[in-house]
């Protein structure tokens, strides 16, 4: 999924961008992503770091807008994984 596709889906959905955070599931628990950065391949990678605050949605939207044509990936289990979709749960974006 490209950044622009996710941004469009979030802004045109029922919540209209009014989300409290972006999360991944690990062992049936929601874990907040704490950052988003470009890697050496030019992909935008979401990651979670222990003892870091969750990423602000303002920063998340800004990065999506700045890097619209980049592919979105997530760092999970020590490697990059592509993001194919998301769901909305209680005003949270779950990858």
Secondary structure in CASP SS format (residue, H / E / C, confidence):
PFRMAT SS
TARGET T0000
AUTHOR 0000-0000-0000
METHOD secondary structure of the structure
MODEL  1
X C 1.00
X E 1.00
X H 1.00
X H 1.00
X H 1.00
X H 1.00
X H 1.00
X H 1.00
X H 1.00
X H 1.00
X H 1.00
X H 1.00
X C 1.00
X C 1.00
X C 1.00
X C 1.00
X C 1.00
X C 1.00
X C 1.00
X C 1.00
X E 1.00
X E 1.00
X E 1.00
X E 1.00
X E 1.00
X E 1.00
X C 1.00
X C 1.00
X E 1.00
X E 1.00
X E 1.00
X E 1.00
X C 1.00
X C 1.00
X E 1.00
X E 1.00
X E 1.00
X E 1.00
X C 1.00
X C 1.00
X C 1.00
X C 1.00
X C 1.00
X E 1.00
X E 1.00
X E 1.00
X E 1.00
X C 1.00
X C 1.00
X C 1.00
X C 1.00
X C 1.00
X C 1.00
X C 1.00
X C 1.00
X C 1.00
X H 1.00
X H 1.00
X H 1.00
X H 1.00
X H 1.00
X H 1.00
X H 1.00
X H 1.00
X H 1.00
X H 1.00
X C 1.00
X C 1.00
X C 1.00
X C 1.00
X E 1.00
X E 1.00
X E 1.00
X E 1.00
X E 1.00
X E 1.00
X C 1.00
X C 1.00
X E 1.00
X E 1.00
X E 1.00
X E 1.00
X C 1.00
X C 1.00
X C 1.00
X C 1.00
X E 1.00
X E 1.00
X E 1.00
X C 1.00
X C 1.00
X E 1.00
X E 1.00
X E 1.00
X C 1.00
END
